[in-house]
C-alpha cells in the first residue's frame, strides 16, 4: 500500500493559521497580509475525493493480492494478503464513520431554526 503523501503547502498553511490564531489569542492585531502568508483555501470536494480514491485503491490491492494467492502465486504470502485486507477494511470503516458524521452534521444544520 502506498503511504499517504502530505503536501508541504498544506502544512505551511496550517502553521500560518496556528500562528495567526495564537497571535489573536494573545490580543495582538494580526493581518494575514503582512509577514504571514494567507492560508490557502482547501477544496473540500478534492480532499474527500482523494480520500475515497485511497480507500478504493486499498480495496483493489487487497482484492488483487487475494486473487493472486488463490491462484497459487508463490510471491504472495498469506500474511501479506491478510494485512492488506485488514488495512482495506479499517480504511473503509473509517470512511463510513466520516460519512455518518457528515450526515449527522447535515441533519443538525437542517434542523436548525432560522
Residue pairs with C-beta under 8 A, 6 or more apart in sequence:
1 57
1 58
1 61
1 84
1 87
2 57
4 54
9 40
10 40
10 42
12 37
13 37
13 39
13 40
13 42
14 39
16 32
16 36
16 37
16 38
16 39
17 39
19 36
20 30
20 32
20 36
20 39
23 30
24 30
30 36
32 38
32 39
51 95
51 98
52 95
54 91
55 88
55 91
55 92
55 95
58 84
58 87
58 88
58 91
59 88
59 91
59 92
61 84
61 88
62 81
62 84
62 85
62 87
62 88
65 76
65 80
65 81
65 84
65 85
66 81
66 84
66 85
68 75
68 76
69 76
69 77
69 78
69 81
